[in-house]
Each structure stands twice: as structure tokens, then as C-alpha cells.
Amino acid sequence: MTCKRGKASPDSHTKLRLFADSGGYCQNPDCNENLFLNIGEADFHIAEMAHIISAGEKGPRSKEITKEQKGEFSNLILLCPNCHTKIDKAEDEFPEELIKKWKREHSQKINSLFNIKPFDSRGKTRKAILPLLNENKTIFNIYGPMTDERFNPESEMPKTWLLKIQSSILPNNRKILKILDKNYHLLHDEEMAVFEKFRQHVLDFESRHLNNEEINGVQFPSQMNKILAD
């Protein structure tokens, strides 16, 4: 998920937001290709960030906007390589309005799949996020970097851990954020602080595992396991 277009290139935050908005799938509604793959021993993604208004002056759907505007979230869509090529090679068939419609409706579909809705009690909200927290914790305990397998140089566990991050932990984290953002009013003041720390943990975790940034990010706040518990 790289882009080298100078000032028209998205920053790290925009890249992460684009991934979250896509849910890990091509945003062309006629495609919906899974962008994170595991084939044999290889774990990789095929995601490509496509400019809706071309990054260049004479590219597909070119328009007079600044380079910075071309690198903004609103001008980007996440696609598989085939769809990226199609919209750029046959630009008359894929106008700006159509591609933005794809993106908007894909985002709505992801929210629907996630079943993001307001709840009328703290208990119901906790019930919605608890399975996600538990799944992440189980994956970390079995495959994470603190298992005994870290001492085995021939272990395949690091590859499995990366796959689990991409296929489960990252989507789970984003769903937790969406649910709690939708029900933020139910949190106590101290829980709001814990939640915001969790948000930073999610962003740092994504930066490390999607943008390959070598950072010592915010650790998972253990208080998240008890959020909305009373």
C-alpha cells in the first residue's frame, strides 16, 4: 500500500484511515477482492492506493486541484491491482462521481457488516466488544511475540502472527473503535481516557504492521479488558 507521488502522496494517518475504511477489501463493489492474502508460506497484501483525481497533471480524471489535495483521504480509494489498472486505463468508463460513489457505499456496507449501532445500555455495548477483545487476547497469547517460539529461529510462528494481525486483530480493533465511538456517551470519564489510549495503541499498531514504521508505540491498555464492566 505504497505511493510515491511527492506532495500528492498520502501521509501515514491517511493510509491507515484508508485501510480502515476499506475493511481490507477492494472498494469496487463489483470486485470486493480480499486485499490481504496467505498463499503457501507467503503472507502479503495486494492493496493499491488509487488517486481518484490523477496525481499528475495529465493523468486519469485530471483536474485543477493542488498536489496536497490530491493526497487527501477524499481523493483516494483502495483497490486491487486489476481494478486500479481498469479505472486508469479506461477513465471514460470510470468518472470521478462513480468512483466516489463506490467508496461511499463500500464504507456504508462495512459499517453494516460490523453492525455498528448505538446501544441503550453499558451492558449491551460491552457485550458487543467483549468477543473481539477476547479473540485478540487469545491470538496474542497463542501466536504473539512473547511466546516461547520467539527463541526458535526456524519457527513459522512469526509468519502466522503477522497473518493473524492482518486478518483478525486489525479488523477487530477497528470494530471496537467504531462501536465505542458510536456509544461514547456511555463511558465514564476514566473510561474515556482508557479508550483514547487504546485508540493511540491501534494507530501505532497499524503504523507498525501496515506502514512498516519502526516505532515503540503505545501498548495495549489492560484497563480495556474491564471497560463498561459495571
C-alpha positions as CSV (number, residue, x, y, z in Angstrom):
1,M,0.0,0.0,0.0
2,T,2.6,2.5,-1.1
3,C,2.5,5.7,-3.1
4,K,5.4,7.9,-4.3
5,R,3.8,11.0,-5.7
6,G,5.6,13.7,-3.9
7,K,3.1,16.2,-2.3
8,A,0.3,14.1,-3.8
9,S,1.3,11.2,-1.6
10,P,-0.9,10.5,1.4
11,D,0.6,10.7,4.9
12,S,0.7,7.8,7.3
13,H,-2.6,8.8,9.0
14,T,-4.4,8.9,5.7
15,K,-3.0,5.5,4.7
16,L,-4.3,4.0,7.9
17,R,-7.7,5.7,7.6
18,L,-8.0,4.4,4.0
19,F,-7.3,0.8,5.2
20,A,-9.8,1.1,8.0
21,D,-12.5,2.5,5.6
22,S,-11.9,-0.4,3.2
23,G,-12.1,-3.1,5.8
24,G,-9.3,-4.9,3.9
25,Y,-11.3,-5.3,0.7
26,C,-11.2,-3.8,-2.8
27,Q,-13.6,-0.9,-2.8
28,N,-15.0,-1.6,-6.3
29,P,-18.5,-3.1,-5.5
30,D,-18.2,-5.4,-8.5
31,C,-14.9,-6.9,-7.1
32,N,-14.6,-6.8,-3.3
33,E,-11.3,-8.8,-3.6
34,N,-9.7,-9.6,-0.3
35,L,-6.5,-7.5,-0.2
36,F,-4.7,-9.5,2.4
37,L,-3.6,-12.9,1.2
38,N,-1.9,-16.0,2.6
39,I,-0.6,-18.4,-0.2
40,G,1.6,-21.2,1.0
41,E,4.1,-19.7,3.3
42,A,3.7,-16.2,1.9
43,D,1.6,-13.5,3.7
44,F,1.2,-10.3,1.8
45,H,-1.3,-7.7,0.7
46,I,-2.2,-6.6,-2.9
47,A,-3.7,-3.2,-1.9
48,E,-3.1,-0.2,-4.1
49,M,-4.0,3.3,-3.3
50,A,-5.6,4.9,-6.4
51,H,-6.0,8.6,-6.9
52,I,-9.5,9.5,-8.0
53,I,-8.2,12.8,-9.5
54,S,-4.9,11.9,-11.0
55,A,-1.7,12.7,-9.1
56,G,-0.3,14.0,-12.3
57,E,-1.4,17.0,-14.4
58,K,-2.5,14.8,-17.4
59,G,-3.4,11.6,-15.8
60,P,-6.9,9.9,-15.5
61,R,-9.7,12.3,-14.4
62,S,-7.2,15.2,-14.2
63,K,-8.5,18.3,-12.6
64,E,-7.1,21.6,-11.3
65,I,-6.6,21.0,-7.6
66,T,-3.4,21.2,-5.5
67,K,-0.9,18.4,-5.0
68,E,-1.8,18.4,-1.3
69,Q,-5.5,18.0,-2.1
70,K,-4.7,15.1,-4.4
71,G,-3.1,13.3,-1.5
72,E,-6.0,13.7,0.9
73,F,-8.3,10.9,2.0
74,S,-11.2,12.2,0.0
75,N,-9.2,11.8,-3.3
76,L,-8.0,8.2,-2.6
77,I,-9.6,4.8,-2.9
78,L,-8.2,1.4,-2.0
79,L,-8.3,-1.1,-4.9
80,C,-6.9,-4.4,-6.0
81,P,-4.3,-4.1,-8.8
82,N,-6.8,-5.2,-11.5
83,C,-9.3,-2.5,-10.6
84,H,-6.7,0.1,-10.2
85,T,-5.5,-0.6,-13.7
86,K,-9.0,-0.6,-15.1
87,I,-10.1,2.8,-13.7
88,D,-6.9,4.4,-15.0
89,K,-6.8,2.8,-18.4
90,A,-10.5,3.2,-19.2
91,E,-11.1,6.5,-17.4
92,D,-14.1,7.5,-19.5
93,E,-15.9,4.4,-18.1
94,F,-14.9,5.3,-14.5
95,P,-15.6,9.0,-13.9
96,E,-14.9,10.8,-10.6
97,E,-18.5,10.6,-9.4
98,L,-18.8,6.9,-9.9
99,I,-15.5,6.1,-8.0
100,K,-16.5,8.3,-5.1
101,K,-19.9,6.5,-5.1
102,W,-18.0,3.2,-4.8
103,K,-16.1,4.5,-1.9
104,R,-19.1,5.9,-0.1
105,E,-21.2,2.8,-0.5
106,H,-18.4,0.5,0.5
107,S,-17.9,2.4,3.7
108,Q,-21.6,2.1,4.4
109,K,-21.5,-1.6,3.7
110,I,-18.6,-2.2,6.1
111,N,-20.4,-0.3,8.8
112,S,-23.4,-2.5,8.2
113,L,-21.4,-5.7,8.3
114,F,-19.8,-4.5,11.5
115,N,-23.4,-3.9,12.8
116,I,-22.3,-0.6,14.3
117,K,-25.2,0.9,16.1
118,P,-26.0,2.8,19.3
119,F,-26.9,0.8,22.4
120,D,-29.2,1.8,25.2
121,S,-27.0,0.4,28.0
122,R,-23.4,-0.1,29.0
123,G,-24.0,-3.9,29.3
124,K,-25.1,-4.3,25.7
125,T,-22.2,-2.2,24.5
126,R,-19.8,-4.4,26.4
127,K,-21.4,-7.5,25.1
128,A,-20.7,-6.2,21.6
129,I,-17.0,-5.6,22.1
130,L,-16.1,-8.4,24.5
131,P,-15.8,-11.2,21.9
132,L,-13.5,-9.0,19.9
133,L,-11.3,-8.3,22.9
134,N,-11.2,-12.0,23.8
135,E,-10.3,-13.1,20.3
136,N,-7.4,-10.6,20.1
137,K,-6.2,-11.7,23.5
138,T,-6.3,-15.4,22.6
139,I,-4.5,-14.8,19.3
140,F,-1.8,-12.8,21.2
141,N,-1.3,-15.5,23.8
142,I,-1.0,-18.3,21.2
143,Y,0.9,-16.6,18.4
144,G,2.2,-13.3,19.8
145,P,5.8,-12.2,20.1
146,M,6.1,-13.2,23.8
147,T,5.6,-17.0,23.2
148,D,8.4,-19.5,23.6
149,E,8.6,-19.8,19.9
150,R,10.5,-16.5,19.8
151,F,13.6,-18.4,20.8
152,N,13.2,-20.8,17.8
153,P,14.9,-19.3,14.7
154,E,13.1,-21.9,12.5
155,S,9.7,-21.3,13.8
156,E,6.9,-20.4,11.4
157,M,5.0,-18.6,14.2
158,P,6.1,-15.1,13.3
159,K,4.5,-15.5,9.9
160,T,1.3,-16.9,11.4
161,W,1.3,-14.0,13.9
162,L,1.5,-11.5,11.0
163,L,-1.3,-13.2,9.2
164,K,-3.5,-13.2,12.3
165,I,-2.7,-9.5,12.8
166,Q,-3.9,-8.6,9.3
167,S,-6.9,-11.0,9.1
168,S,-8.2,-10.7,12.7
169,I,-6.6,-8.2,15.1
170,L,-6.6,-5.1,12.9
171,P,-10.3,-5.5,11.8
172,N,-11.3,-6.3,15.4
173,N,-9.5,-3.2,16.7
174,R,-11.3,-1.0,14.2
175,K,-14.7,-2.5,15.0
176,I,-14.1,-1.9,18.7
177,L,-13.2,1.7,17.9
178,K,-16.3,2.1,15.8
179,I,-18.6,0.6,18.5
180,L,-17.2,2.7,21.3
181,D,-17.2,5.9,19.2
182,K,-20.9,5.3,18.5
183,N,-21.6,4.7,22.2
184,Y,-19.1,7.2,23.6
185,H,-21.7,8.8,25.8
186,L,-22.0,5.6,27.9
187,L,-18.4,5.8,29.0
188,H,-17.3,7.2,32.4
189,D,-14.7,9.9,32.4
190,E,-11.9,7.5,33.4
191,E,-13.0,5.0,30.7
192,M,-12.9,7.8,28.1
193,A,-9.2,8.2,29.0
194,V,-8.6,4.5,28.7
195,F,-10.4,4.4,25.4
196,E,-8.4,7.2,23.9
197,K,-5.2,5.4,24.9
198,F,-6.5,2.3,23.2
199,R,-7.1,4.5,20.1
200,Q,-3.5,5.6,20.1
201,H,-2.4,1.9,20.5
202,V,-4.5,0.9,17.5
203,L,-3.0,3.7,15.3
204,D,0.6,2.8,16.4
205,F,0.0,-0.9,15.9
206,E,-1.3,-0.2,12.4
207,S,1.6,2.0,11.6
208,R,4.0,-0.8,12.6
209,H,2.2,-3.6,10.7
210,L,0.8,-1.8,7.7
211,N,3.2,1.1,7.1
212,N,6.3,-0.8,8.4
213,E,7.2,2.0,10.7
214,E,9.7,1.1,13.3
215,I,8.1,2.7,16.3
216,N,7.8,2.0,20.0
217,G,4.1,2.6,20.1
218,V,1.5,2.8,22.9
219,Q,1.0,-0.6,24.5
220,F,-2.5,-2.1,24.8
221,P,-4.0,-0.6,28.0
222,S,-5.0,-3.5,30.2
223,Q,-7.9,-1.5,31.6
224,M,-9.7,-2.0,28.2
225,N,-10.5,-5.6,29.4
226,K,-12.8,-4.1,32.1
227,I,-14.3,-1.2,30.2
228,L,-18.1,-0.9,30.6
229,A,-17.9,-3.8,33.1
230,D,-20.2,-2.4,35.8
